[in-house]
C-alpha cells in the first residue's frame, strides 16, 4: 500500500485574487480528477493538501510512474465557472 501526498502550490493566491468560492470549486475539480484517475481513497488533509491511498503499487518505479501520471493530469488547465 502506498500513500501519496499532494500539495497544491500557490492555492492561496487563487483564493486571494478570485475569492473563496472559486477556490472551493477548484478544490472540487482537483478532487474529481483524483477520483477519475481511479483513486478511491482520497482525503483532503489540509487547506490545499490531499492524501491518496493506492493499494496495488509494488516497487519504486511503479510509484514514480503513478505519481507522474497524477501530476500530468493535475496540471491540465481548469475551467471554473461560466
Rosetta blueprint (number, residue, H / E / L):
1 X L
2 X E
3 X E
4 X E
5 X E
6 X E
7 X E
8 X L
9 X L
10 X L
11 X H
12 X H
13 X H
14 X H
15 X H
16 X H
17 X H
18 X H
19 X L
20 X H
21 X H
22 X H
23 X H
24 X H
25 X H
26 X H
27 X H
28 X H
29 X H
30 X H
31 X H
32 X H
33 X H
34 X H
35 X H
36 X H
37 X L
38 X L
39 X L
40 X L
41 X E
42 X E
43 X E
44 X E
45 X E
46 X E
47 X L
48 X L
49 X E
50 X E
51 X E
52 X E
53 X E
54 X E
55 X L
56 X L
57 X L
58 X L
59 X L
60 X H
61 X H
62 X H
63 X H
64 X H
65 X H
66 X H
67 X H
68 X H
69 X H
70 X H
71 X H
72 X H
73 X H
74 X H
75 X L
76 X L
77 X L
78 X L
79 X L
80 X L
81 X L
82 X L
